[in-house]
Amino acid sequence: MRSLLVGALLVLGACGPADMDGSHEDEAGAAGDTAAVASRAALEQELMRLEREFSDASAREGSAAWAARWAPNGRIYVGGVESIGPEAVDTLMAPMLESTGDRFTWSPDTAVVAASGDLGYTLGRYAIRDEAGDTTARGHYVTVWQKQPDGSWKIAVDIGT
């Protein structure tokens, strides 16, 4: 399993910009194909939007928002536990997201899409705040998104630190 994740991240790293800022300036000059670069940039903006909508929906809908965005074999790693598939993710996340006390939010700062246009990742920061609004935990995350046969993006892998 670990080799699958490492392999996916290596492929994505090779497909993404070297500086990880989402820019594709080098590719446009080397390939001379500005339309392809523009298309990838649009897909990256789409992933940023989807990630923000995901955070907002989680605040409103709880764990159901997570289950709705997971690929059938999508995996999440939280606290040393691996959960696979929408139902398992819903079960794992429900205690935290359905809690009346803690509030879990996150925001992406980077999105990169592979040249193929069917795999991408977002990077960002998350925070957990208690009822008083004090931050009780914070960290970083990476979410790997995979385009589905119907054209939608679903989460293939999610890891937080």
Secondary structure, DSSP 8 states (H G I E B T S, - for coil): -HHHHHHHHHHHHHHS-TTSSS--HHHHHHH--HHHHHHHHHHHHHHHHHHHHHHHHHHHHTHHHHHHHEEEEEEEEETTEEEESHHHHHHHHHHHHT-SS-EEEEEEEEEEE-TTSSEEEEEEEEEEE-TTS-EEEEEEEEEEEEE-TTS-EEEEEEEE-
